[in-house]
Amino acid sequence: MSNFAKLFALLLVVFAICAPAFAQEEAAPAADQPAAVATEEAAAPAPAANNGFKIFGCALGAGIIILGAGWGIGTIGSKAVEGTSRQPEAGGAIMTQMIISAALIEGVTFFALIVCFLGLSA
């Protein structure tokens, strides 16, 4: 099992253990309010009740996206340098292919980040 897979599994376990910490209890009506007012307020839906989970999910998604893109571009760069060191005469072609691949990865990364942050407005 690779180090990346071990780290990912550890993070999933930590998030699963910490999930109950984000649970919210239902608010009890205040003692000085009449019962009718308390029931009306309790019946009204709270629009931002799960806003914390949305923010946490978007932040987690953005972090995974950036980690994946950084890992991919780093791998491309290391393999390009390795290939250039083995065949210096092919350095120009290798560099061109590396830049095109990195640009495609960054494009997909920006698209994924936009989709992730659009989840906040939904």
C-alpha positions as CSV (number, residue, x, y, z in Angstrom):
1,M,0.0,0.0,0.0
2,S,1.5,3.4,-1.0
3,N,2.1,6.2,1.4
4,F,-0.6,8.3,-0.4
5,A,-3.2,5.6,0.1
6,K,-2.2,5.3,3.8
7,L,-2.5,9.0,4.3
8,F,-5.9,9.1,2.5
9,A,-7.2,6.3,4.7
10,L,-6.0,7.9,7.8
11,L,-7.7,11.2,6.9
12,L,-11.0,9.3,6.2
13,V,-10.8,7.7,9.6
14,V,-10.1,11.0,11.4
15,F,-13.0,12.7,9.6
16,A,-15.3,9.8,10.4
17,I,-14.4,10.1,14.1
18,C,-14.7,13.9,14.2
19,A,-18.1,13.9,12.4
20,P,-20.2,13.7,15.6
21,A,-18.5,16.8,16.9
22,F,-20.3,18.8,14.2
23,A,-23.7,17.5,15.2
24,Q,-26.0,20.2,16.6
25,E,-28.6,19.7,19.2
26,E,-32.1,21.2,18.8
27,A,-32.4,24.5,20.5
28,A,-34.8,24.5,23.5
29,P,-37.3,27.4,23.7
30,A,-36.4,30.2,26.0
31,A,-38.1,30.1,29.4
32,D,-39.3,33.7,29.1
33,Q,-41.2,33.2,25.8
34,P,-44.8,32.1,25.6
35,A,-45.4,28.5,24.4
36,A,-47.1,29.7,21.2
37,V,-44.1,31.8,20.1
38,A,-41.7,29.1,20.9
39,T,-43.6,26.5,18.8
40,E,-43.8,28.9,15.8
41,E,-40.1,29.5,16.0
42,A,-39.4,25.8,16.3
43,A,-41.6,25.0,13.3
44,A,-39.9,27.5,11.1
45,P,-37.1,25.9,9.1
46,A,-33.6,27.1,9.7
47,P,-32.2,28.0,6.3
48,A,-28.5,28.0,7.3
49,A,-28.6,25.0,9.6
50,N,-26.3,22.9,7.4
51,N,-24.1,25.7,6.2
52,G,-21.2,24.5,8.3
53,F,-21.3,21.1,6.6
54,K,-21.4,22.8,3.2
55,I,-18.4,24.9,4.0
56,F,-16.5,21.9,5.4
57,G,-17.4,19.7,2.4
58,C,-16.3,22.4,-0.1
59,A,-13.1,23.0,1.8
60,L,-12.3,19.3,2.0
61,G,-13.1,18.9,-1.7
62,A,-11.0,21.9,-2.7
63,G,-8.1,20.4,-0.6
64,I,-8.3,17.0,-2.3
65,I,-8.5,18.7,-5.7
66,I,-5.4,20.8,-5.1
67,L,-3.5,17.8,-3.6
68,G,-4.3,15.8,-6.7
69,A,-3.3,18.5,-9.1
70,G,-0.1,19.2,-7.3
71,W,0.8,15.5,-7.2
72,G,0.1,15.2,-10.9
73,I,2.0,18.2,-12.0
74,G,4.9,17.2,-9.8
75,T,5.0,13.8,-11.3
76,I,5.0,15.3,-14.8
77,G,7.8,17.6,-13.9
78,S,9.9,14.9,-12.4
79,K,9.4,12.5,-15.3
80,A,10.2,15.3,-17.8
81,V,13.5,16.1,-16.1
82,E,14.3,12.4,-15.9
83,G,13.6,12.0,-19.6
84,T,15.6,15.1,-20.5
85,S,18.6,13.8,-18.5
86,R,18.5,10.5,-20.4
87,Q,18.1,12.1,-23.8
88,P,19.2,15.7,-23.9
89,E,18.5,16.1,-27.6
90,A,14.8,15.4,-27.0
91,G,14.6,18.1,-24.3
92,G,12.6,20.6,-26.4
93,A,9.9,18.0,-27.3
94,I,9.7,16.7,-23.8
95,M,9.3,20.3,-22.4
96,T,6.5,21.1,-24.9
97,Q,4.6,17.9,-23.9
98,M,5.1,18.6,-20.3
99,I,3.7,22.2,-20.6
100,I,0.7,21.0,-22.5
101,S,0.0,18.2,-19.9
102,A,0.4,20.6,-17.0
103,A,-1.9,23.1,-18.6
104,L,-4.6,20.5,-19.1
105,I,-4.3,19.4,-15.5
106,E,-4.6,23.0,-14.3
107,G,-7.7,23.5,-16.5
108,V,-9.4,20.5,-15.0
109,T,-8.4,21.6,-11.5
110,F,-9.9,25.1,-12.0
111,F,-13.1,23.5,-13.4
112,A,-13.3,21.2,-10.4
113,L,-12.7,24.0,-7.9
114,I,-15.5,26.1,-9.5
115,V,-17.9,23.1,-9.3
116,C,-16.9,22.6,-5.7
117,F,-17.5,26.3,-4.7
118,L,-20.8,26.3,-6.6
119,G,-21.9,23.8,-4.0
120,L,-21.9,26.6,-1.5
121,S,-24.6,28.5,-3.3
122,A,-26.9,25.5,-3.8
